[in-house]
Amino acid sequence: MKARMMKASVTALFTLMSAQAFSAQEVTVYTAFETDLLAKYKTAFEKENPDISIKWVRDSTGIMTAKLLAEKNNPRAEVVWGLAGSSLALLKEEGVIKPYSPKGIDELRSQLIDGEQNPAWYGNQAFFNAICYNEIVGKQLGLPKPTSWEDLTNPVYQGHIAMPNPASSGTGYMQVSGWISNFGEAGAWEYMDKLNNNIAHYTHSGSKPCVQAAMGEVAIGISMATRAAKLKNQGAPLEVIVPKGIGWDVDAVGLVKPGDASQRIVDWAVSKAANELYVQSYPVVGHKAVSAKVNNYPDVEGAMAKMDFTQMGNQRSTVLAAWSERYDSKSEPKS
């Protein structure tokens, strides 16, 4: 009896030790990835790294950037994965993310990674804006299809356009930055004053204006090209328009707290395996060996604004303060 009890105790002890040995280490990852992508990336990473568990903390780009800056002296995130390159440039400047060279860096496209000294962030995929135009609503209301940014200032569109609030959406901020690049600072504010006359409302989500256009709630949404392509593939009556000087940015990854588990997440985020997931939604990804065609994704060649991510990061607070003072009264309430 005593021997049997001792054997049972030893078995229980080894079971407990095994469970502790193989329990996954939880790593907190801050992100602005679209919600429908989170499970896919988490599952793929954890399949290859069963000893690590990702704990996502997700919000829109502007809110997540502000959260990281507010937590600068007491960081809660260990990795930032899926945040705009312009935000990560600012976070690097503020010391929030740390310089790190992940495995496989030579396989990445140089234009999508931190080009400054002591690189700290690496682009997963490039993403672009587009104009989502509902052809049915446009025809019903007699609204012509716009082909340029200047077209959107035509009074015929008054009350028929939605756009992301750049203070809470990276999609919105990268288009404001694109206009500053296209028109110069003074010209951009003059343009946005005219555009604001036609804006129905500003959303706090980058994809929402295109969703609203697809549903006929507005005729036109300045939004994400990926969402536009997805909605059109699902049968939405959208024309996806890319005017010259379209805003763009990269979703990128950076290290907040160095450590074996957090560094392995960064390494995997730039790997070929991860890029083969990114390319299912984004045709331009960080890995040189990965590419694909996405149905109904607009041709952005020749239309891309010249973006300076470091400048976008450094000027962010000044630009957003000015934008909010001028236009925030038309923003939707925050949920």
N, C-alpha and C positions, 0 to 999 in steps of 0.2 A: 504493500500500500504506500509506504513512504517513498520507495523508489519510483512508483507511478506518479506520485504527486510532484516529486523532484523533476521528473521528465516533463510533466505538464508545465511546470514553472519555467523550465529552461526553454521549452517550445514557445511559451508566451513571451518570454524575454526576447528571444530571437525575432519573433514576429513584430514586436514593438520596435526593436532596433532596425529591422528591415524597413518598416513603414517610415521611420524617421529618416533613414538613409536615403530613401527614394521619394520623400515628399518634395514637391517642387518648390524652389525658391521664388517667391513672388516679387516681380519688378514692376514698379509704377511707371507707366508710360503715358505722357501727355500727348494728345493728338487733336487734330482738326480734320482727320479723314472723315469722309462721308460715313454715316452710321452703318450702312449696308456692307461696308468693306471690312469692318473691324473683326468680325468672326472669322472671315476667310484668312486674314493675315495671322491672327492669333493661332488658329488651328494648324496652319502650315508651319509656323515657327515652332510651336510646341511639339509637333510630330517629330521634328528633327532635334529638338532640345527638350526632352521630357523632364529634365531636372529643373526647368525654368518655367514659370507661369507669368503671363503678361496680365497686368491689371490696368485696363484702359481708364483714363480720365479724359473725357471728350467734351469739347465745346467749339464754337466758331473761332476762326483765326484771331480776330481782334480780342475777344474775351480771353482766350488761352494765352496770348502774348502778354496781356496785362496781368494775368494771374502769375505767370512765370516771373515777370519783373517784380511784382509785389512780394513774391516769395524768395527773392534773390538771396537774402541773408539767412534764410532757413528753408532751403529747397526741399520740396516734397517729391518732385519728379526725379527719376533717375535717368530717363531717356526722353527726348522729344522726337517723335516720329510721325511725320505727316503734317508738318507745319510749314508755312510759306518760307522760302529762302530769304525773302526780305525781312521777315520776323526773326529768323535765326541769325541773320547778319547783325541785327540790333542786339539780340541776346548774347551773341559773342562779344560785341563791343562792351556790353554791361557785365561781362564775366559770368553769365548764367550758364552757358555751354562752354565746354572745355576743348581745347585742341586735341584731336585724336585722328590717327590714320588707320582706318579699318582695313581688314584683309581684302585684297582684290581691288585696291584703289586704282591700279593701272588699267583696269578694265572699264573704267567709268568715263563718260563723255565730259571733257574738261569744261565745256560751257555750262554744265549743269551743277558744278560744285564750287565751293568757296575758293575764289581766286586770290584771296589775300594771304598774307604771311600766316603761318601756323594755322592751316585750315581746320575748321571745326564743324562744318556741315556739308552734307552730300545729297544731291538731288536724287529722288527716287523716280519722279516723272515730271515732265513739264505740263502745265495746264494753261488753257487759253480761255479767254472770254469770247462771247459771240452775241449777236442779236437774235433773239427768238421771236419770230413774227408769225402770228396766227393768221393763216391765209383766209380762213372762213370768216373770222371776226373782221379782218381787214376789209374783205369784200363787202360784208354787211354794213360796215360803218363808212365805207368810201375812203379808207386809209391806204394810200399807196405803199408799196413795199419800199422801205428805206434801203439805200445802198451805201451811205456814208454817214459819218458822225454828224455832219452838218445837216443832213436830212432830218435828224431827230429834233432839231430846233424849230421845225416848221410848225406854226400854230395849229395845223390840222390835227396834230397828235396830242393836243392838250388833254391831260387827264387819262391818257391811254398807255403810259409807259411806267414800268416798275424797274427799280434798280436796287442792288444791295447797298446798305449803309456801310461805307468804308471803315467806320469806327468799330464795327462789330463783325465785318466780313472781309476776309482777305481778298475775295473775288472783287468786292467793291473797291478796295484800296488799290489793287493792281491796275484797275481801269483808270482811276484817278491819276495814278502815277504814269500810265500810258498817255493820258491827255497832257500831262505836264511835259512829258517827253515830246509829244507831237507838236503842241502849240506854244511851248514855253510857259513859264509860270503865270505871267499876266494873261496870256491868251487862254490858258486852261481855265482860270477863274471866270473870265468873260464867257467862255463857252458853257461852263457849268451853270452860270446864272441864267443863260438862255434855256438850257436843257431843263433846269429846275421848274420853269414855267409850265412844262409839259408833263412833269412827273406826277403820277397819281399818288405814289407812296414809295418809301424806301424800306426794304425788308432787312431782317437781321440774319438772313441765310443767303449764301451765294447762289444756291440752286433754286430758291423759291421763285424769283421772277420768271424763270423759264417754265416752272411748273404752273404758275398762274397764267402765263400766256397759253400753255397747252390746254388748260381748263377753260379758257375764254374769259377769265376774270379781268385780264388786261389784253390789249392787242399785241403789245411788245414788251419783252423782258430782256434787259441787259444781264447776262448770266453766264454760267459755265458751259463751255462747248461740250464737255462730256455729258452733262445732264441733257443738253439739247439733243445730242445724237441718240441717247438712250430713249428719250421720250418719242422722238421721231420713229425709232425702230419699233416702238410699241404702238405706233399708229397715230400719234398726235399730228394734227394738221399744221405742222410747223415748217417754215422756211428758216434755215440756219444760215445767217449772214455774217460774214467776217469782213468788216470794213478795214481799210488800211490804217495801221496804227493801233491794232488790237492789243489790249493789255495781256500780259502773261507772267507767270511766275513758276516756281518749282515747289512741289512737296518735297521736303527734305528731312533728314534725320541728323540728330546731334546728341552728344553725350553730356549729361548734367552731372552725374555722380560716377566717377571712374570705379570700376569693379569688374570682376570676371563676368558676372551674369549680364550686367548692363552693356558691357563692351561686346559680348556675343550677340546681343540684340542688334546693336549698330552694325556689326559685321554681317549679320544675316540680312538686314534691311537693304544692303547694297549688293547682295549676292545675285547671281544669275537666277537662282530659284525664286527669289522675291520679285525680281524684275519680270519674270515670266507670268507672275500674277498681276503686276501693275499694268502690263501691256494688254491685258484683257479689257481694260477700260481706257487706257491712255496710249496713243500711238507713239509718243515720244518719251522714252524712258532713259534712265541713267546708264544702263549697261550697254556697251558698244555692240554686243553680240545679239541683242534682243530687239526685235521690231515686229510690228504687225499693222494690219489695216483694220480700222474700226468703221463699221458701216455707218454712213451718214455723218461721219466726223468731217468738219469742214477743212478745206485745204488752207492752211495758215501760211504757207510759203509765200514770202514777199509782203505779208500783211503785218508781221510782228513789229510792235514798237521796240525801240532800243531801250532796254531796261537796265538800270544800274541798281542792283540789289542792295549794295552797301549804302548808297544814297537814299534809297527807299526806306531803309531801316533808320538811318540817322535823321531823316526829315519827317518821319512818321508822326510824332506827337504834334509838331507844328502844323503840318498839313491837316491832320484830323481835327485839331482844335478849330482851325479856320473853317473847315468844312462843316463841322457841327454848329458853329455859330450862324452860318449862312442858311443851312438847309435842314437841320435836324427836326424842325417842326413838322416836316412831312413824313417822319419815320413812323412805322407801325409800332404799337406798344410792344414792349418786350414781354415775352411769356414767362 
